[in-house]
Amino acid sequence: MKRILIVITIICWTFSAIAQNDPTAQKLLASVSKHYQSFNNAQINFTLKAVNHQQQTTLNEKGVLIVEPKTDKFHITMGEQEIISDGKLQWTILKEEQEVQVAEVDPTASTSLTPATIFTFYKKGYKYISTKTERLGNKQLSVIELAPEDTKKQFFKVRLRVDQASKQIYDVVVFDKNGSKYTYSIQNLVSNIKIAPKTFIFDKVNYPELEVVDLR
């Protein structure tokens, strides 16, 4: 009960502290978005660290995201899972279950925080404030804290760090209501690369062993 009260207190503090959008944070996020949208495509290597305090477990995963910012097409490879989207349909490949789930793209998913939306999730549905600047090696990082306007979301706060020089996101930390913490760290970003024509389409020929589960 004490732990639940602490979490509720933190949530209430977060929303009172981030009652409206801070102009400094808004300007910086606009610069990040403009820089990202200027790419024809990009390949992002990232890591995900998930710490579950309830189960006392830590998960570390490496992933690769190939994305076309202007079309919302993306291809994520992370562990035993792949997610492919052509902007209209999304294919979730679950290799352990030997199946691929196909569904229409959810228009509300743009405010969810996933590897595919890490550069755009903050555009709507969030309040944010610029808190401080941190130095990490030779990098100056601006720290922005965000709170979702929808209080029913599973997380209550997001901490985002932006490299002031490159105007690129350095990492994103998601604070879950159950006490878990998820950290997405950008290891490398290369823009305007040459990509295969079928990168954003699920081709059954490449996955003959998978059962297709149509969720449309």
C-alpha positions as a Markdown table, in Angstrom:
| # | Residue | x | y | z |
|---|---|---|---|---|
| 1 | Met | 0.0 | 0.0 | 0.0 |
| 2 | Lys | 2.8 | 2.4 | 0.9 |
| 3 | Arg | 4.5 | 1.8 | -2.5 |
| 4 | Ile | 1.1 | 2.5 | -4.3 |
| 5 | Leu | 0.8 | 5.8 | -2.5 |
| 6 | Ile | 4.3 | 6.7 | -3.4 |
| 7 | Val | 3.6 | 6.0 | -7.1 |
| 8 | Ile | 0.3 | 8.1 | -6.9 |
| 9 | Thr | 2.2 | 11.0 | -5.3 |
| 10 | Ile | 4.8 | 10.9 | -8.1 |
| 11 | Ile | 2.1 | 10.8 | -10.8 |
| 12 | Cys | 0.3 | 13.8 | -9.2 |
| 13 | Trp | 3.6 | 15.7 | -8.9 |
| 14 | Thr | 4.4 | 15.0 | -12.5 |
| 15 | Phe | 1.2 | 16.4 | -13.8 |
| 16 | Ser | 1.3 | 19.5 | -11.6 |
| 17 | Ala | 4.9 | 20.2 | -12.7 |
| 18 | Ile | 4.1 | 19.7 | -16.4 |
| 19 | Ala | 0.8 | 21.6 | -16.5 |
| 20 | Gln | 1.6 | 23.3 | -19.8 |
| 21 | Asn | 4.1 | 23.1 | -22.6 |
| 22 | Asp | 7.4 | 24.9 | -21.9 |
| 23 | Pro | 8.4 | 27.2 | -24.8 |
| 24 | Thr | 12.0 | 26.1 | -24.5 |
| 25 | Ala | 11.1 | 22.4 | -24.7 |
| 26 | Gln | 8.6 | 23.1 | -27.5 |
| 27 | Lys | 11.3 | 24.9 | -29.6 |
| 28 | Leu | 13.8 | 22.1 | -29.1 |
| 29 | Leu | 11.3 | 19.3 | -29.9 |
| 30 | Ala | 10.3 | 21.3 | -33.1 |
| 31 | Ser | 14.0 | 21.3 | -34.1 |
| 32 | Val | 14.3 | 17.6 | -33.5 |
| 33 | Ser | 11.2 | 16.9 | -35.5 |
| 34 | Lys | 12.2 | 19.1 | -38.4 |
| 35 | His | 15.6 | 17.4 | -38.6 |
| 36 | Tyr | 14.1 | 14.0 | -38.5 |
| 37 | Gln | 11.5 | 14.8 | -41.2 |
| 38 | Ser | 14.2 | 16.0 | -43.5 |
| 39 | Phe | 15.4 | 12.4 | -44.0 |
| 40 | Asn | 14.2 | 10.4 | -46.9 |
| 41 | Asn | 14.9 | 7.4 | -44.8 |
| 42 | Ala | 17.1 | 6.4 | -41.9 |
| 43 | Gln | 18.6 | 3.3 | -40.2 |
| 44 | Ile | 18.8 | 3.5 | -36.4 |
| 45 | Asn | 20.6 | 1.0 | -34.2 |
| 46 | Phe | 19.3 | 1.1 | -30.7 |
| 47 | Thr | 19.3 | -0.7 | -27.4 |
| 48 | Leu | 16.4 | -1.4 | -25.0 |
| 49 | Lys | 16.9 | -1.9 | -21.3 |
| 50 | Ala | 13.8 | -3.0 | -19.4 |
| 51 | Val | 14.0 | -3.1 | -15.6 |
| 52 | Asn | 11.1 | -4.8 | -13.8 |
| 53 | His | 11.3 | -4.0 | -10.1 |
| 54 | Gln | 8.4 | -6.2 | -9.2 |
| 55 | Gln | 9.9 | -9.3 | -10.7 |
| 56 | Gln | 13.5 | -8.1 | -10.1 |
| 57 | Thr | 14.5 | -8.8 | -13.7 |
| 58 | Thr | 16.5 | -6.8 | -16.3 |
| 59 | Leu | 16.2 | -7.4 | -20.0 |
| 60 | Asn | 18.7 | -6.0 | -22.5 |
| 61 | Glu | 17.9 | -6.1 | -26.3 |
| 62 | Lys | 19.5 | -4.7 | -29.4 |
| 63 | Gly | 17.5 | -3.6 | -32.3 |
| 64 | Val | 17.5 | -2.0 | -35.8 |
| 65 | Leu | 14.9 | 0.4 | -37.1 |
| 66 | Ile | 14.7 | 1.3 | -40.8 |
| 67 | Val | 12.2 | 4.0 | -41.4 |
| 68 | Glu | 10.8 | 6.5 | -43.9 |
| 69 | Pro | 9.7 | 9.5 | -41.9 |
| 70 | Lys | 7.5 | 11.0 | -44.6 |
| 71 | Thr | 5.5 | 7.9 | -45.3 |
| 72 | Asp | 5.3 | 6.2 | -41.8 |
| 73 | Lys | 6.8 | 3.1 | -43.3 |
| 74 | Phe | 9.2 | 1.1 | -41.0 |
| 75 | His | 10.9 | -2.2 | -40.3 |
| 76 | Ile | 12.0 | -3.1 | -36.8 |
| 77 | Thr | 14.2 | -6.1 | -36.0 |
| 78 | Met | 14.7 | -6.9 | -32.3 |
| 79 | Gly | 15.5 | -10.3 | -30.8 |
| 80 | Glu | 13.0 | -12.9 | -32.1 |
| 81 | Gln | 10.5 | -10.3 | -33.3 |
| 82 | Glu | 10.1 | -8.2 | -36.4 |
| 83 | Ile | 7.5 | -5.5 | -37.1 |
| 84 | Ile | 7.0 | -4.3 | -40.7 |
| 85 | Ser | 4.6 | -1.6 | -41.8 |
| 86 | Asp | 3.9 | -0.1 | -45.2 |
| 87 | Gly | 2.0 | 2.7 | -43.6 |
| 88 | Lys | -1.4 | 1.0 | -44.0 |
| 89 | Leu | -0.8 | -2.6 | -42.8 |
| 90 | Gln | 1.4 | -3.9 | -40.0 |
| 91 | Trp | 2.9 | -7.3 | -39.9 |
| 92 | Thr | 4.2 | -8.6 | -36.5 |
| 93 | Ile | 6.5 | -11.6 | -37.0 |
| 94 | Leu | 6.8 | -13.8 | -33.9 |
| 95 | Lys | 9.5 | -16.3 | -34.6 |
| 96 | Glu | 9.2 | -18.3 | -31.4 |
| 97 | Glu | 5.4 | -18.7 | -32.0 |
| 98 | Gln | 6.1 | -19.3 | -35.7 |
| 99 | Glu | 3.4 | -16.9 | -36.8 |
| 100 | Val | 2.9 | -13.5 | -38.3 |
| 101 | Gln | 0.0 | -11.3 | -37.3 |
| 102 | Val | -1.3 | -8.8 | -39.9 |
| 103 | Ala | -3.5 | -5.9 | -38.9 |
| 104 | Glu | -4.4 | -2.4 | -40.1 |
| 105 | Val | -2.3 | 0.4 | -38.8 |
| 106 | Asp | -3.9 | 2.0 | -35.7 |
| 107 | Pro | -4.1 | 5.7 | -36.3 |
| 108 | Thr | -3.9 | 6.3 | -32.5 |
| 109 | Ala | -0.6 | 4.5 | -32.3 |
| 110 | Ser | 1.3 | 7.6 | -33.2 |
| 111 | Thr | 1.2 | 8.7 | -29.5 |
| 112 | Ser | 2.4 | 5.4 | -28.2 |
| 113 | Leu | 6.1 | 5.0 | -27.5 |
| 114 | Thr | 7.8 | 2.3 | -29.5 |
| 115 | Pro | 11.0 | 2.1 | -31.5 |
| 116 | Ala | 9.0 | 3.2 | -34.5 |
| 117 | Thr | 7.6 | 6.3 | -32.9 |
| 118 | Ile | 10.6 | 7.3 | -30.8 |
| 119 | Phe | 11.2 | 10.4 | -32.9 |
| 120 | Thr | 7.6 | 11.6 | -33.2 |
| 121 | Phe | 5.5 | 10.3 | -30.3 |
| 122 | Tyr | 5.7 | 13.7 | -28.4 |
| 123 | Lys | 4.0 | 15.7 | -31.2 |
| 124 | Lys | 0.5 | 15.4 | -29.6 |
| 125 | Gly | -1.0 | 14.0 | -26.5 |
| 126 | Tyr | 1.8 | 15.1 | -24.1 |
| 127 | Lys | 2.7 | 18.0 | -21.9 |
| 128 | Tyr | 6.4 | 18.7 | -21.5 |
| 129 | Ile | 8.9 | 20.9 | -19.8 |
| 130 | Ser | 12.7 | 21.5 | -20.2 |
| 131 | Thr | 14.4 | 20.7 | -16.9 |
| 132 | Lys | 18.2 | 20.9 | -17.2 |
| 133 | Thr | 21.3 | 20.4 | -19.3 |
| 134 | Glu | 23.7 | 17.4 | -18.8 |
| 135 | Arg | 27.2 | 16.9 | -20.0 |
| 136 | Leu | 28.1 | 13.4 | -21.2 |
| 137 | Gly | 31.7 | 13.1 | -22.5 |
| 138 | Asn | 31.8 | 15.8 | -25.2 |
| 139 | Lys | 28.1 | 16.0 | -25.6 |
| 140 | Gln | 25.7 | 18.6 | -24.2 |
| 141 | Leu | 22.3 | 17.0 | -23.6 |
| 142 | Ser | 19.1 | 18.9 | -23.0 |
| 143 | Val | 16.7 | 17.0 | -20.7 |
| 144 | Ile | 12.9 | 17.2 | -21.3 |
| 145 | Glu | 10.3 | 15.6 | -19.2 |
| 146 | Leu | 6.9 | 14.7 | -20.6 |
| 147 | Ala | 3.6 | 13.5 | -19.2 |
| 148 | Pro | 0.8 | 11.9 | -21.2 |
| 149 | Glu | -2.5 | 13.8 | -21.3 |
| 150 | Asp | -4.3 | 10.5 | -21.2 |
| 151 | Thr | -4.0 | 9.3 | -17.6 |
| 152 | Lys | -5.1 | 5.8 | -18.6 |
| 153 | Lys | -1.8 | 5.1 | -20.2 |
| 154 | Gln | 0.4 | 2.5 | -18.5 |
| 155 | Phe | 3.2 | 5.0 | -18.0 |
| 156 | Phe | 3.2 | 8.3 | -16.2 |
| 157 | Lys | 6.4 | 10.0 | -17.3 |
| 158 | Val | 8.9 | 10.1 | -20.1 |
| 159 | Arg | 12.4 | 11.5 | -19.9 |
| 160 | Leu | 14.0 | 12.5 | -23.2 |
| 161 | Arg | 17.5 | 13.6 | -23.7 |
| 162 | Val | 18.5 | 15.5 | -26.9 |
| 163 | Asp | 22.0 | 16.1 | -28.2 |
| 164 | Gln | 22.2 | 19.9 | -28.6 |
| 165 | Ala | 24.7 | 19.8 | -31.4 |
| 166 | Ser | 23.0 | 17.2 | -33.7 |
| 167 | Lys | 19.4 | 17.9 | -32.7 |
| 168 | Gln | 18.9 | 14.2 | -32.4 |
| 169 | Ile | 17.4 | 12.2 | -29.6 |
| 170 | Tyr | 20.1 | 10.5 | -27.4 |
| 171 | Asp | 17.9 | 8.4 | -25.3 |
| 172 | Val | 14.3 | 8.0 | -23.9 |
| 173 | Val | 13.4 | 6.7 | -20.5 |
| 174 | Val | 9.8 | 5.5 | -19.9 |
| 175 | Phe | 8.6 | 5.3 | -16.3 |
| 176 | Asp | 5.8 | 2.7 | -15.9 |
| 177 | Lys | 3.1 | 3.0 | -13.2 |
| 178 | Asn | 4.1 | -0.4 | -11.9 |
| 179 | Gly | 7.6 | 0.8 | -11.1 |
| 180 | Ser | 9.3 | -0.6 | -14.2 |
| 181 | Lys | 11.6 | 1.5 | -16.4 |
| 182 | Tyr | 12.3 | 1.2 | -20.1 |
| 183 | Thr | 15.3 | 2.9 | -21.7 |
| 184 | Tyr | 15.7 | 3.3 | -25.4 |
| 185 | Ser | 19.2 | 4.4 | -26.3 |
| 186 | Ile | 20.2 | 5.5 | -29.9 |
| 187 | Gln | 23.5 | 3.9 | -30.7 |
| 188 | Asn | 23.8 | 5.1 | -34.3 |
| 189 | Leu | 21.7 | 6.8 | -36.9 |
| 190 | Val | 22.5 | 6.9 | -40.7 |
| 191 | Ser | 20.2 | 8.8 | -43.0 |
| 192 | Asn | 19.4 | 8.6 | -46.7 |
| 193 | Ile | 20.7 | 5.0 | -47.2 |
| 194 | Lys | 20.0 | 2.6 | -50.0 |
| 195 | Ile | 17.3 | 0.1 | -48.9 |
| 196 | Ala | 15.9 | -3.0 | -50.6 |
| 197 | Pro | 12.5 | -2.4 | -52.4 |
| 198 | Lys | 10.6 | -4.9 | -50.2 |
| 199 | Thr | 11.9 | -3.6 | -46.9 |
| 200 | Phe | 8.5 | -2.4 | -45.8 |
| 201 | Ile | 6.4 | -5.3 | -47.1 |
| 202 | Phe | 5.9 | -8.7 | -45.6 |
| 203 | Asp | 7.0 | -11.3 | -48.2 |
| 204 | Lys | 5.7 | -14.8 | -47.3 |
| 205 | Val | 8.4 | -16.3 | -49.5 |
| 206 | Asn | 11.0 | -15.3 | -46.9 |
| 207 | Tyr | 9.0 | -16.8 | -44.1 |
| 208 | Pro | 7.6 | -20.1 | -45.4 |
| 209 | Glu | 7.4 | -21.7 | -42.0 |
| 210 | Leu | 5.2 | -19.0 | -40.4 |
| 211 | Glu | 1.4 | -19.2 | -40.1 |
| 212 | Val | -0.4 | -16.0 | -41.1 |
| 213 | Val | -2.9 | -14.8 | -38.5 |
| 214 | Asp | -5.2 | -12.1 | -40.1 |
| 215 | Leu | -6.5 | -9.7 | -37.5 |
| 216 | Arg | -8.1 | -7.2 | -39.9 |
